[in-house]
């Protein structure tokens, strides 16, 4: 092993001692006292920010389309225009429908129910008056026949035989129904001539006051009286004591009674049939009027659909309508929204319990940068989740505390809740 020269060892030792001395002086040789730094401890809350992203939307927004094909004739608005509920926005041609409406209205105007009822009432009243006149003649005719039979009775059938009693009974019934007097089976022509009651009197009352009700009562009464007079004529015994003139009078009486019976029954039936017919005409006319009115209403509804109107106050967001263009059914041509803007967002499930309705949030919009901050309040949180990117989230809506006119629907919103 080779030996290290002595002078090198001495130099190395000196260097080591110098280093040790410098270190000891740095740590132990200085008289300066080290300074201690301190800070005051205070109580405070730990805050957490919840950051969400949403979009500004109108609370009401709708695409409007026509229900039928047509040519655009008018476009009254453009994008950005303020609109008002009920305002006409876009119109398509309705000339064909207008022509159809005129025809339908003309058809409806011909179906005047008041005119139809008036004609029906007039025809019925005419029949009533005609029947009343015939009934007046019938009453006079059968009264004269009653006088003739009474004379024949007085001349030949006063004794109380069975046949005469039957004739007396039939006469009592005929006098009562025709002239309103009971127990007049043996009355003479002179006594009977003073009577004016019964069917004869009811006919006179109907002539004095020709209401349909009075005429109906009179016709019914004279019909019964004529039937009773027919029974009376048939009750006259065929006796050899009757003169030729009396036999002729009886035969003629039976013929005339039969004619008056036929006339009266025919008039009563004519009135009844006319009432049924008039009722049917009125019913049919009412049905026609309803159908015609329905046609008018249907066309008016179709015409109303040729005009797109604003459903609410707001503004026009999109307008694809071009005058002269043919539009197809159910294809949107204009989009409108109201002026009530809100922010729509989703709250992740993990943050749902931290955000409540009425919570306040700071809002920045990408359109304005971070320097402009808006205030908003939560007013709606969905009860059921929506899958957003594979994560359950709950839809929420916020309303601007103060709505700035520069805020537009569709802007991206950055939402910060401080908890």
C-alpha positions in Angstrom: 0.0 0.0 0.0 1.4 3.4 -1.0 1.8 6.0 1.8 0.2 9.5 1.5 2.8 12.3 1.8 2.8 14.1 5.2 2.3 17.6 3.8 -0.9 16.6 2.0 -2.4 15.2 5.2 -1.6 18.5 7.0 -3.4 20.6 4.4 -6.5 18.4 4.4 -6.8 18.6 8.2 -6.6 22.4 8.0 -9.4 22.6 5.5 -11.7 20.4 7.5 -11.1 22.4 10.7 -11.9 25.6 8.8 -15.3 24.3 7.6 -16.2 23.1 11.1 -15.4 26.5 12.5 -17.5 28.3 9.9 -20.5 26.1 10.7 -20.2 26.6 14.4 -20.0 30.4 14.0 -23.1 30.5 11.8 -25.3 28.7 14.4 -23.7 29.7 17.7 -21.7 32.7 17.2 -24.4 35.2 16.2 -26.0 37.4 19.0 -29.3 38.1 17.0 -32.6 36.6 18.5 -34.8 34.7 15.9 -38.3 36.3 15.2 -41.6 34.4 15.6 -44.6 35.1 13.3 -48.2 34.8 14.6 -51.9 35.2 13.4 -55.2 35.9 15.2 -57.6 33.0 15.3 -61.3 33.9 14.5 -64.7 32.0 14.4 -66.4 31.7 10.9 -68.5 29.6 8.5 -67.1 27.3 5.9 -68.8 28.1 2.5 -69.4 25.9 -0.5 -70.2 27.0 -4.0 -72.5 24.9 -6.2 -72.0 25.7 -9.9 -74.6 24.7 -12.5 -75.2 25.5 -16.2 -78.5 26.4 -17.7 -80.3 28.2 -20.5 -82.5 31.2 -20.6 -85.9 30.3 -21.9 -89.3 32.0 -22.2 -91.9 30.5 -19.9 -94.1 30.2 -22.9 -92.9 29.5 -26.4 -94.7 28.0 -29.3 -94.2 27.1 -33.0 -97.3 28.1 -35.0 -98.5 26.3 -38.1 -101.5 26.3 -40.3 -103.9 23.3 -40.2 -104.5 23.5 -44.0 -102.5 24.1 -47.1 -102.6 27.6 -48.5 -100.9 30.5 -50.1 -99.5 33.2 -47.8 -101.2 36.5 -48.6 -100.1 38.6 -45.6 -97.2 38.6 -43.1 -97.7 41.4 -40.6 -94.6 40.8 -38.4 -90.9 40.2 -38.5 -88.3 38.7 -36.0 -88.0 40.7 -32.9 -91.4 42.5 -33.2 -93.4 42.8 -30.0 -96.8 41.1 -30.3 -100.0 41.1 -28.4 -102.5 38.3 -27.6 -105.0 38.0 -30.4 -102.9 39.9 -32.9 -103.0 38.6 -36.5 -99.5 37.5 -37.5 -99.7 35.6 -40.9 -102.7 35.0 -43.2 -103.2 32.5 -46.0 -105.7 32.8 -48.9 -109.4 32.3 -47.8 -111.2 33.4 -51.0 -112.6 30.0 -51.7 -113.9 29.6 -48.2 -115.4 33.1 -48.3 -117.3 32.1 -51.4 -118.5 29.0 -49.7 -119.6 31.0 -46.7 -121.7 33.3 -48.7 -123.5 30.4 -50.3 -124.1 28.7 -46.9 -125.4 32.0 -45.4 -127.7 32.5 -48.4 -129.1 28.9 -47.9 -129.5 29.6 -44.2 -131.4 32.9 -44.8 -134.0 31.0 -46.9 -134.8 28.9 -43.8 -136.6 31.4 -41.7 -138.4 29.4 -38.9 -140.6 32.4 -38.1 -141.8 32.6 -41.7 -142.4 28.8 -41.7 -144.4 29.0 -38.4 -146.4 31.9 -39.7 -147.4 30.1 -42.9 -148.2 27.0 -40.8 -150.3 29.0 -38.4 -152.0 30.8 -41.2 -153.0 27.6 -43.1 -154.2 26.0 -39.8 -156.3 29.1 -39.0 -157.8 29.1 -42.4 -158.8 25.5 -42.0 -160.3 26.3 -38.5 -162.4 29.1 -39.9 -163.6 27.1 -42.9 -164.5 24.3 -40.5 -166.3 26.7 -38.2 -168.3 28.0 -41.1 -169.3 24.5 -42.1 -170.2 23.7 -38.5 -172.5 26.8 -38.4 -174.3 25.5 -41.4 -174.5 22.0 -39.9 -176.0 23.4 -36.7 -178.7 25.3 -38.6 -179.4 22.3 -40.8 -179.9 19.8 -38.0 -181.9 22.3 -36.0 -184.3 22.6 -38.9 -184.4 18.8 -39.2 -185.2 18.7 -35.5 -188.2 21.0 -36.1 -189.4 18.8 -39.0 -189.2 15.6 -36.9 -190.9 17.3 -33.9 -193.8 18.2 -36.2 -194.1 14.6 -37.5 -193.9 13.4 -33.9 -196.6 15.8 -32.8 -198.8 14.7 -35.7 -198.4 10.9 -35.3 -196.3 9.7 -32.3 -197.6 11.3 -29.1 -199.2 8.2 -27.6 -197.1 6.2 -25.2 -196.4 3.2 -27.4 -193.0 1.4 -27.2 -191.9 2.9 -30.5 -193.1 6.3 -29.5 -191.3 6.2 -26.2 -188.1 5.2 -28.1 -188.6 8.2 -30.4 -189.2 10.4 -27.4 -186.0 9.2 -25.7 -183.9 9.7 -28.8 -185.4 13.2 -29.2 -184.5 14.1 -25.5 -180.9 13.2 -26.2 -180.8 15.1 -29.5 -182.3 18.2 -28.1 -179.9 18.2 -25.1 -176.8 17.7 -27.3 -177.9 20.2 -30.0 -179.7 22.9 -27.9 -178.7 22.1 -24.3 -182.2 21.4 -22.8 -182.9 18.2 -20.9 -186.2 16.3 -20.9 -187.5 17.9 -24.1 -188.6 14.7 -25.7 -192.2 15.9 -26.1 -191.5 19.5 -26.8 -193.2 21.1 -29.8 -191.3 23.0 -32.5 -192.5 26.3 -31.1 -191.0 25.5 -27.7 -187.7 24.1 -29.1 -187.2 27.1 -31.4 -186.4 29.3 -28.4 -183.5 27.2 -27.3 -179.9 28.3 -28.1 -177.6 26.2 -25.9 -175.7 23.0 -26.5 -173.7 22.6 -29.6 -175.7 25.3 -31.3 -174.7 27.8 -28.6 -171.0 26.6 -28.6 -170.8 27.3 -32.3 -172.2 30.8 -31.8 -169.6 31.4 -29.1 -166.8 30.2 -31.4 -168.0 32.6 -34.1 -168.0 35.4 -31.6 -164.5 34.4 -30.4 -162.9 32.2 -33.0 -159.9 30.8 -31.0 -158.7 27.4 -32.0 -159.7 26.1 -28.6 -163.3 27.4 -29.0 -163.6 26.0 -32.5 -162.3 22.6 -31.3 -165.0 22.6 -28.6 -167.7 23.6 -31.0 -166.8 21.1 -33.6 -166.7 18.2 -31.1 -170.1 19.3 -29.8 -171.8 19.5 -33.2 -170.3 16.2 -34.2 -172.0 14.6 -31.2 -175.2 16.5 -31.9 -175.3 15.3 -35.5 -174.8 11.7 -34.4 -177.7 12.1 -32.0 -179.9 13.6 -34.7 -179.1 10.6 -36.9 -180.2 8.3 -34.2 -183.4 10.4 -33.8 -184.2 10.2 -37.5 -183.7 6.5 -37.5 -186.0 6.2 -34.5 -189.1 7.5 -36.4 -191.5 4.6 -36.9 -192.4 3.7 -40.4 -196.1 4.1 -40.1 -198.8 4.0 -42.9 -200.2 7.2 -41.4 -197.2 9.1 -42.7 -198.0 11.3 -45.7 -195.8 11.1 -48.8 -194.4 14.6 -48.0 -193.5 13.4 -44.5 -191.8 10.3 -45.8 -189.9 12.5 -48.3 -188.9 14.9 -45.5 -187.7 12.0 -43.3 -185.6 10.6 -46.1 -184.1 13.9 -47.0 -183.4 14.6 -43.3 -181.4 11.3 -43.1 -179.5 12.2 -46.2 -178.7 15.7 -45.0 -177.7 14.4 -41.5 -175.3 12.0 -43.1 -173.8 14.7 -45.3 -173.3 17.0 -42.3 -171.8 14.2 -40.3 -169.3 13.4 -43.1 -168.4 17.1 -43.5 -167.9 17.7 -39.8 -165.8 14.5 -39.4 -163.7 15.5 -42.4 -163.1 19.0 -41.1 -162.0 17.6 -37.7 -159.7 15.1 -39.4 -158.3 17.9 -41.7 -157.5 20.1 -38.7 -155.8 17.1 -36.9 -153.8 16.2 -40.1 -152.8 19.8 -40.7 -151.5 20.1 -37.1 -149.4 16.9 -37.6 -148.2 18.1 -41.0 -147.3 21.6 -39.7 -145.4 20.1 -36.8 -143.5 17.9 -39.2 -142.7 20.9 -41.4 -141.5 22.9 -38.4 -139.4 20.0 -37.1 -137.9 19.5 -40.6 -137.2 23.2 -41.0 -135.5 23.4 -37.6 -133.4 20.4 -38.6 -132.5 22.1 -41.9 -131.7 25.3 -40.0 -129.5 23.5 -37.6 -127.7 21.8 -40.5 -127.3 25.0 -42.4 -126.1 26.9 -39.3 -123.6 24.1 -38.7 -122.3 24.4 -42.2 -121.9 28.2 -41.7 -120.1 27.7 -38.4 -117.8 25.0 -39.9 -116.8 27.3 -42.8 -116.3 30.2 -40.3 -114.1 27.9 -38.2 -112.0 27.0 -41.3 -111.7 30.7 -42.2 -110.5 31.5 -38.7 -107.8 28.9 -39.3 -106.4 30.8 -42.2 -105.1 33.4 -39.8 -102.3 32.7 -37.3 -102.8 34.9 -34.2 -100.6 35.5 -31.2 -101.6 33.3 -28.2 -100.1 35.8 -25.7 -98.2 39.0 -25.3 -94.5 38.5 -26.3 -92.3 38.7 -29.3 -91.5 37.0 -32.6 -88.4 34.7 -32.4 -88.5 33.1 -35.8 -90.4 34.0 -39.0 -90.1 31.7 -42.0 -93.2 33.0 -43.8 -92.9 34.5 -47.3 -95.8 36.2 -49.0 -96.8 34.2 -52.0 -95.4 30.9 -50.7 -97.5 27.8 -50.4 -97.4 26.4 -46.9 -98.1 22.8 -46.0 -100.3 21.7 -43.1 -98.8 21.5 -39.6 -95.4 22.8 -40.8 -94.3 25.7 -38.4 -93.9 29.0 -40.1 -93.4 31.3 -37.1 -92.1 31.0 -33.5 -93.3 33.3 -30.7 -92.5 33.5 -27.0 -93.7 35.6 -24.1 -91.6 38.2 -22.3 -91.4 36.2 -19.1 -87.8 34.8 -19.2 -86.6 32.1 -16.8 -83.5 29.9 -16.5 -83.9 26.2 -17.0 -81.2 23.9 -15.4 -80.7 20.5 -13.9 -79.6 19.8 -10.3 -77.4 16.7 -9.9 -78.8 14.2 -7.4 -75.8 14.8 -5.1 -76.7 18.5 -4.7 -80.5 18.1 -4.6 -80.7 18.4 -0.8 -78.6 21.6 -0.8 -80.9 23.6 -3.1 -84.4 24.6 -2.2 -87.3 26.6 -3.7 -86.7 30.3 -3.0 -82.9 29.9 -2.8 -81.0 32.8 -4.4 -78.3 32.4 -7.0 -75.8 34.6 -8.9 -76.1 34.4 -12.6 -73.6 35.2 -15.3 -74.4 34.9 -19.0 -71.8 33.9 -21.6 -73.1 36.7 -23.8 -71.9 39.3 -21.2 -68.9 37.7 -19.6 -68.2 37.3 -15.9 -68.4 41.0 -14.9 -72.1 41.3 -15.2 -73.9 39.4 -12.5 -77.7 38.9 -12.3 -79.7 37.7 -9.3 -82.3 34.9 -9.7 -84.5 32.8 -7.4 -85.5 29.1 -7.6 -89.2 28.7 -8.1 -89.5 25.2 -9.3 -87.8 21.8 -8.8 -89.0 18.6 -10.4 -90.1 15.8 -8.2 -88.9 13.1 -10.6 -85.4 12.8 -12.0 -84.2 13.0 -15.6 -81.2 11.1 -16.9 -78.6 13.6 -18.0 -75.4 12.1 -19.3 -76.1 8.9 -17.4 -76.5 10.8 -14.1 -79.9 11.3 -12.4 -80.7 15.1 -12.2 -83.7 17.1 -11.3 -85.1 19.8 -13.6 -85.2 23.3 -11.9 -86.3 26.8 -13.0 -85.1 30.1 -11.7 -86.7 33.5 -12.2 -84.7 36.7 -12.6 -85.2 39.0 -9.7 -84.9 42.0 -12.1 -85.4 41.3 -15.8 -82.9 43.1 -18.0 -84.0 44.0 -21.5 -80.7 42.8 -22.9 -81.3 39.3 -21.8 -82.6 37.1 -24.6 -84.1 33.6 -24.8 -81.5 31.0 -25.7 -78.5 32.5 -23.8 -76.3 30.2 -21.8 -76.5 30.9 -18.0 -73.8 30.1 -15.4 -75.5 29.6 -12.0 -73.7 29.8 -8.6 -75.3 28.9 -5.3 -73.3 29.8 -2.3 -73.9 27.6 0.7 
